């Protein structure tokens, strides 16, 4: 998996940072998959600076209905339609997301030519198939706001082909059945159980992408043990009280959560426009003092999971 940050500013864009949006490229070997998390104003312009195409989007997950996370959505939906793309798209978001999208399209005389599904979510599993599960939980913000935990299903263990050949199993289609953990019967009457020749399953990747939030228990639960946590850090530690009063977190709080949740890597984003390059370096230093494997996202930064 690979994350591409399209916007990393809090509230308003700056000369170097657009407002919030993140692309997740699942890089699945057979089905691909391109998901977006939040769609602040100007997101489609940011996409033009990348190799990613909006027509390839499968899903858009909106964390909450504040404009810096949402106002780019109508334009993106319309441009995608005018390009003649017919690939289906599903939007997930809090109650109100349907009204926002449908009203924006209706009063502007716009439409989508592709199948568009809008799912208004609540806490719990919001999407699941044989490869991925996405779980949402409410965070601590003045409006209804969610964080998302994305979990890849565990991958089957490796098949010990050498041992199978030594046991008299001919190489070929039978190996595929055994790889799936099935049992087969050989011509000589012996039964071979694939589970006996598989190594333990390989854990799938896990990541958590948060909307805006002050510290809360749900944040800890969503982040527990993930390979990568994307967490807002709007203000420095000295301004923690101000950050919390507005439903945001400080650098210290983001780093402390990462440490307590035992995540492997923390990426902070949603940086206040008050910080220039030197200020951003200070924010990152505050995080690294408490959680060494911390990074501060920049627009167009790519992070592999």
C-alpha positions, 0 to 999 in steps of 0.5 A, spaced: 500 500 500 502 507 498 499 513 501 499 520 497 498 526 501 494 531 496 493 536 502 496 537 509 494 544 511 489 545 517 483 550 515 485 554 510 490 552 504 497 556 504 502 557 499 505 550 500 500 546 503 493 545 500 487 543 505 486 535 507 486 530 502 489 523 502 490 518 496 491 510 498 493 506 493 491 499 495 496 496 489 492 489 490 495 484 485 489 483 481 484 488 483 488 495 484 484 499 488 484 507 489 481 510 495 481 517 497 480 520 504 477 527 505 476 532 499 478 539 501 477 545 496 482 544 490 483 537 491 482 535 483 487 541 482 492 537 486 491 530 483 493 534 476 500 534 479 500 527 480 500 520 476 493 518 479 487 519 475 480 521 478 477 516 474 480 510 477 477 512 484 473 506 487 471 509 494 472 516 497 471 516 505 469 523 508 471 524 516 466 530 517 463 535 514 467 541 515 469 545 509 476 544 509 475 536 508 469 536 503 468 542 499 472 539 493 468 533 492 462 536 488 467 539 483 471 532 483 465 528 482 463 533 476 469 533 472 470 525 473 463 525 469 465 530 464 471 526 462 466 520 460 468 515 466 463 510 467 467 506 473 463 506 479 464 510 485 462 509 492 462 515 498 462 514 505 461 519 510 457 522 516 450 523 516 449 529 511 453 527 506 448 525 502 444 531 502 451 535 501 452 531 495 445 531 492 444 538 493 450 541 490 449 537 484 442 539 483 442 546 484 448 547 480 445 543 474 450 537 475 450 530 474 454 524 474 454 519 468 457 513 472 454 509 478 454 513 484 453 510 491 453 514 497 453 511 504 452 514 511 456 511 516 455 510 523 461 507 528 463 499 526 464 496 520 463 500 514 466 496 508 468 489 508 470 484 502 475 478 501 481 483 501 480 489 506 475 491 512 474 498 514 472 500 520 470 507 523 469 510 530 467 517 532 472 522 534 472 528 539 470 534 534 465 539 534 461 536 529 460 528 528 467 526 525 470 519 524 477 516 524 478 510 519 482 503 520 483 499 514 485 492 515 488 488 509 486 480 510 491 476 512 495 472 507 496 465 506 502 462 508 507 459 503 506 452 501 512 447 502 513 445 495 519 441 496 516 437 502 510 435 497 514 433 492 518 428 497 511 426 499 509 424 492 505 429 490 505 431 483 507 438 481 501 442 478 493 443 479 493 439 486 498 444 489 493 450 488 488 446 492 493 445 497 495 452 497 488 454 499 488 449 505 484 444 502 485 436 502 486 432 496 487 424 495 492 421 491 492 415 486 495 411 491 489 413 496 493 417 501 490 423 503 494 430 504 492 436 508 494 442 505 494 445 512 500 441 514 504 444 508 503 451 509 507 456 513 503 460 518 499 466 515 502 472 514 499 478 517 495 483 513 497 491 513 493 495 518 493 503 518 489 508 521 487 515 518 484 520 522 479 526 521 480 532 526 480 530 533 482 532 540 484 526 544 479 520 546 479 513 547 476 511 540 482 514 537 486 509 541 482 503 539 482 505 532 490 506 532 492 500 536 498 496 533 497 499 526 503 499 521 501 506 520 497 512 523 495 518 520 494 523 525 492 531 525 497 535 529 494 542 528 498 546 534 505 545 538 505 542 545 505 549 548 498 551 545 495 544 547 489 547 551 487 552 545 488 545 540 483 541 544 478 547 545 477 546 538 477 539 537 484 538 535 490 535 538 497 537 539 504 534 537 505 531 544 498 528 544 499 525 537 506 522 539 503 520 546 497 516 542 502 513 537 506 510 543 501 508 547 497 504 541 504 501 539 504 503 532 510 502 527 510 509 524 506 516 525 505 521 520 502 528 522 498 532 518 493 538 518 498 543 520 496 550 522 497 555 517 501 559 522 507 555 521 512 556 516 518 551 514 522 552 521 515 552 525 514 545 521 521 542 523 519 544 530 512 540 530 516 534 528 521 535 533 516 535 538 513 529 536 520 525 535 522 527 542 516 522 544 515 517 538 522 517 534 518 514 528 514 520 526 514 524 520 510 530 518 507 530 511 508 535 506 503 535 500 505 530 494 509 526 499 508 518 498 509 514 504 509 506 503 505 501 508 
